[in-house]
């Protein structure tokens, strides 16, 4: 069955005018004249047989028919944008775009990226190191790796890692002028505060860890150096500038290499985890499937003590 010829320019003019409640603003957005917007909307109204706008002074308001049409029309535009985005990614030669925080990219992915490239030399990765929320229908992103509570409605998600928090510092501080032998010794050292912010809020703080070990009042939490980057905070600890409440995944390689040390065994759960997230409809794509299988294998190997 053939589809009827739809007044597509009228739909576009209507959506813009309805969003702005102004023919003039819609005209500016679409780079046409207000008269052209009016003509296109009138053509659509003639096609539907109902008015979509009514005038109120200098403003235009949606009629009941316009209010019914607008939500589904916007969803249709979103679906078209998503489809065109997938086609553009296909035309880009199979590039797989993965979004993640800068700290995860620098401290976990980059040391292991050659493992993936060796196994899949035909897949080119684009690493989008950003913590912004991703709208898969609007952004050319295939997969995101996010640190959070794990609630991603309408998307497929897999838990890669859970995290613990514990103090870390340069090994030099363990035997320095004021050696770290007990938690109370933190009073004589600079605290490094990782104040990384993401959609789930700030990560747990020194206060949370000290409450866990029952010594919240032993240390002045108002002093120290503060960072809005986990990578920078970790480097400050490596360089001996103070003691950091480290995130287990971010500091793991520095601990293994001896660049950092754990002065105390006590830890507390972060309450968040690293999740791999993507729309269900991209799961069948070969490059997505390959990356998902690889990163889950890497994560599982590390959780069970493997090298990864």
C-alpha positions as CSV (number, residue, x, y, z in Angstrom):
1,X,0.0,0.0,0.0
2,X,1.4,3.4,-1.0
3,X,1.6,6.1,1.6
4,X,-0.1,9.4,1.1
5,X,2.0,12.4,0.2
6,X,2.4,14.3,3.5
7,X,3.1,18.1,3.7
8,X,6.5,17.6,5.4
9,X,7.4,21.3,5.2
10,X,4.2,22.1,7.0
11,X,5.0,19.6,9.8
12,X,8.4,21.3,10.2
13,X,7.0,24.8,10.3
14,X,4.2,23.7,12.7
15,X,6.7,22.1,15.1
16,X,8.9,25.1,15.2
17,X,6.0,27.6,15.6
18,X,4.5,25.4,18.3
19,X,7.7,25.2,20.2
20,X,8.3,28.9,20.2
21,X,4.6,29.9,20.1
22,X,5.7,32.4,17.5
23,X,5.7,32.4,13.7
24,X,8.5,35.0,13.7
25,X,10.8,33.0,15.9
26,X,10.0,29.8,13.9
27,X,10.9,31.8,10.7
28,X,14.2,32.9,12.3
29,X,15.1,29.3,13.2
30,X,14.2,27.9,9.8
31,X,15.6,30.8,7.9
32,X,12.5,31.7,6.1
33,X,10.0,34.6,6.3
34,X,7.1,34.6,8.8
35,X,4.8,34.7,5.7
36,X,6.3,31.4,4.6
37,X,5.7,29.8,8.0
38,X,2.1,31.0,7.9
39,X,1.6,29.6,4.4
40,X,3.2,26.2,5.3
41,X,1.1,25.9,8.5
42,X,-2.1,26.9,6.5
43,X,-1.3,24.1,4.0
44,X,-1.0,21.6,6.8
45,X,-4.3,22.8,8.4
46,X,-6.0,22.4,5.0
47,X,-4.6,18.9,4.7
48,X,-5.9,18.0,8.2
49,X,-9.1,19.9,8.0
50,X,-8.7,21.6,11.4
51,X,-7.0,24.8,12.7
52,X,-3.8,24.1,14.7
53,X,-3.3,27.7,16.1
54,X,-5.4,30.5,17.4
55,X,-4.2,34.0,17.8
56,X,-4.2,35.8,21.1
57,X,-3.0,39.4,20.6
58,X,0.5,39.1,19.3
59,X,0.9,35.5,20.4
60,X,-0.3,32.3,18.8
61,X,-1.6,29.4,20.9
62,X,-2.2,25.8,20.1
63,X,-5.7,24.6,19.5
64,X,-6.8,21.2,20.9
65,X,-5.9,19.6,17.6
66,X,-2.4,21.3,17.7
67,X,-1.9,20.0,21.2
68,X,-2.8,16.4,20.1
69,X,-0.5,16.6,17.1
70,X,2.6,18.1,18.7
71,X,3.9,15.3,21.0
72,X,3.7,12.5,18.4
73,X,5.2,14.8,15.8
74,X,8.2,15.6,18.1
75,X,8.7,11.8,18.7
76,X,8.6,11.2,15.0
77,X,11.3,13.9,14.4
78,X,13.4,12.3,17.2
79,X,13.1,8.9,15.6
80,X,14.1,10.3,12.2
81,X,17.1,12.0,13.8
82,X,18.2,8.8,15.5
83,X,17.9,6.8,12.3
84,X,19.9,9.4,10.4
85,X,22.5,9.4,13.2
86,X,22.9,5.6,12.7
87,X,23.2,6.0,9.0
88,X,25.9,8.7,9.5
89,X,27.8,6.4,11.8
90,X,27.6,3.6,9.3
91,X,28.9,6.0,6.6
92,X,31.8,7.0,8.9
93,X,33.4,3.6,8.2
94,X,32.4,1.6,11.3
95,X,33.7,4.0,13.9
96,X,32.5,3.1,17.3
97,X,31.9,6.0,19.7
98,X,32.2,5.3,23.4
99,X,31.5,8.0,26.0
100,X,33.0,7.8,29.5
101,X,34.4,10.0,32.2
102,X,37.9,11.3,31.8
103,X,39.0,9.4,34.9
104,X,37.8,6.1,33.6
105,X,39.3,6.7,30.2
106,X,42.7,7.7,31.6
107,X,43.0,5.3,34.5
108,X,41.3,2.2,33.3
109,X,40.7,2.1,29.5
110,X,43.9,3.6,28.1
111,X,46.2,1.1,29.8
112,X,44.1,-1.7,28.3
113,X,43.1,-0.3,24.9
114,X,45.7,-2.2,23.0
115,X,44.1,-5.5,24.2
116,X,41.0,-4.5,22.2
117,X,42.9,-3.1,19.2
118,X,44.9,-6.3,18.9
119,X,41.7,-8.4,19.0
120,X,39.7,-6.2,16.7
121,X,42.1,-4.2,14.4
122,X,39.2,-3.5,12.0
123,X,37.2,-1.5,14.6
124,X,38.2,2.1,15.1
125,X,37.2,3.6,18.4
126,X,36.3,7.2,19.1
127,X,36.7,7.9,22.9
128,X,34.4,10.7,24.1
129,X,35.8,11.6,27.5
130,X,33.0,13.5,29.0
131,X,30.6,13.2,32.0
132,X,27.7,15.0,30.4
133,X,24.4,13.1,30.1
134,X,24.1,11.5,26.6
135,X,20.9,11.6,24.6
136,X,21.4,8.6,22.2
137,X,18.7,10.0,19.8
138,X,20.6,13.3,19.5
139,X,24.3,12.5,20.0
140,X,26.4,10.3,17.8
141,X,27.3,8.0,20.7
142,X,27.0,4.2,20.5
143,X,27.9,3.2,24.1
144,X,28.4,5.0,27.4
145,X,30.2,3.9,30.5
146,X,28.8,5.7,33.5
147,X,29.5,5.9,37.2
148,X,26.2,5.9,39.0
149,X,23.5,4.0,40.8
150,X,22.6,1.9,37.8
151,X,19.1,3.2,36.9
152,X,18.8,3.7,33.1
153,X,15.2,3.3,32.0
154,X,14.7,2.1,28.4
155,X,18.4,1.3,28.0
156,X,20.4,-1.9,28.3
157,X,22.9,-1.8,31.1
158,X,25.6,-4.1,32.5
159,X,27.4,-3.6,35.8
160,X,31.2,-3.7,35.1
161,X,32.6,-2.7,38.5
162,X,31.5,-1.8,42.0
163,X,33.8,0.5,43.9
164,X,35.2,0.9,47.4
165,X,36.8,3.9,49.0
166,X,40.0,3.9,51.1
167,X,42.9,6.3,51.8
168,X,45.9,6.3,49.5
169,X,49.1,8.3,49.5
170,X,52.6,8.3,48.2
171,X,54.7,5.6,49.8
172,X,57.0,8.4,50.9
173,X,54.4,9.6,53.4
174,X,54.4,6.2,55.3
175,X,57.9,6.9,56.6
176,X,58.2,10.6,56.4
177,X,58.6,13.2,59.2
178,X,55.0,12.4,60.4
179,X,54.6,8.7,59.4
180,X,51.0,7.5,58.9
181,X,50.6,4.7,61.5
182,X,47.1,5.4,62.7
183,X,44.0,7.1,61.4
184,X,44.5,9.9,63.9
185,X,47.8,10.7,62.2
186,X,45.7,12.2,59.3
187,X,45.4,15.3,61.5
188,X,49.0,16.0,60.6
189,X,48.6,15.5,56.9
190,X,46.9,17.4,54.0
191,X,43.7,15.8,53.0
192,X,43.0,15.6,49.2
193,X,39.3,16.0,48.5
194,X,37.9,14.5,45.2
195,X,34.8,16.6,44.6
196,X,34.0,15.0,41.2
197,X,30.4,15.8,40.2
198,X,28.2,13.6,38.0
199,X,24.5,13.1,37.4
200,X,24.2,11.1,40.6
201,X,25.7,13.8,42.8
202,X,29.1,14.1,44.4
203,X,31.0,10.9,45.2
204,X,31.2,9.9,48.9
205,X,33.6,12.0,50.9
206,X,36.1,11.8,53.7
207,X,33.3,12.3,56.1
208,X,31.6,9.1,55.0
209,X,34.8,7.1,55.3
210,X,35.6,8.5,58.8
211,X,32.0,7.8,59.9
212,X,32.5,4.2,58.8
213,X,35.6,3.8,61.0
214,X,34.1,5.8,63.9
215,X,36.6,8.7,63.8
216,X,34.6,11.5,62.2
217,X,35.6,14.0,64.9
218,X,39.3,13.1,64.8
219,X,40.1,15.0,61.6
220,X,39.4,18.5,60.5
221,X,37.5,18.0,57.2
222,X,37.5,21.7,56.3
223,X,41.1,21.8,55.3
224,X,43.1,20.3,52.4
225,X,43.2,20.5,48.7
226,X,40.0,20.1,46.6
227,X,39.7,18.8,43.0
228,X,36.9,18.4,40.5
229,X,38.8,15.8,38.7
230,X,39.6,12.3,40.0
231,X,42.7,12.0,37.7
232,X,44.1,15.3,39.0
233,X,43.4,14.3,42.6
234,X,45.1,10.9,42.1
235,X,48.1,12.5,40.6
236,X,48.4,14.9,43.5
237,X,48.5,11.9,45.8
238,X,51.1,10.2,43.7
239,X,53.2,13.4,43.9
240,X,53.1,13.3,47.7
241,X,50.8,16.4,48.2
242,X,48.6,14.7,50.7
243,X,46.3,11.7,51.4
244,X,43.4,11.0,49.1
245,X,40.3,9.0,49.7
246,X,40.9,6.9,46.6
247,X,38.3,5.2,44.4
248,X,39.4,1.5,44.1
249,X,39.1,1.3,40.3
250,X,40.8,4.7,39.6
251,X,43.8,4.0,41.9
252,X,44.2,0.3,41.2
253,X,47.0,0.6,38.6
254,X,48.9,3.2,40.7
255,X,48.8,0.8,43.7
256,X,50.0,-2.2,41.7
257,X,52.9,-0.1,40.3
258,X,53.9,1.1,43.8
259,X,53.1,4.8,43.0
260,X,50.5,4.8,45.7
261,X,50.2,2.9,49.0
262,X,47.3,2.1,51.4
263,X,48.2,3.3,54.9
264,X,45.1,1.7,56.4
265,X,43.1,-1.4,55.5
266,X,39.7,0.1,56.3
267,X,37.4,0.8,53.3
268,X,33.8,1.6,52.7
269,X,31.5,1.0,49.7
270,X,31.1,3.9,47.3
271,X,27.5,3.1,46.7
272,X,27.9,3.6,42.9
273,X,29.3,1.4,40.2
274,X,30.5,1.6,36.6
275,X,27.8,0.6,34.1
276,X,28.1,-0.1,30.4
277,X,24.9,1.4,28.8
278,X,23.5,1.4,25.3
279,X,20.1,1.4,23.5
280,X,18.8,-2.1,22.9
281,X,18.6,-1.7,19.2
282,X,22.3,-1.3,18.7
283,X,23.2,-4.6,20.5
284,X,23.1,-6.6,17.2
285,X,25.7,-4.4,15.5
286,X,29.0,-6.3,15.1
287,X,31.3,-3.5,16.5
288,X,29.0,-2.9,19.5
289,X,28.8,-6.6,20.2
290,X,32.6,-6.9,20.0
291,X,33.3,-4.0,22.4
292,X,30.7,-5.2,24.9
293,X,32.1,-8.8,25.0
294,X,35.6,-7.5,25.3
295,X,35.0,-5.0,28.2
296,X,32.9,-7.5,30.1
297,X,35.7,-10.1,29.8
298,X,38.3,-7.6,30.9
299,X,36.1,-6.5,33.9
300,X,35.3,-10.1,34.9
301,X,39.0,-11.1,34.7
302,X,40.0,-8.3,37.0
303,X,37.2,-9.0,39.5
304,X,38.3,-12.7,39.7
305,X,42.0,-11.7,40.0
306,X,43.1,-11.9,36.4
307,X,45.4,-9.5,34.7
308,X,42.7,-8.3,32.3
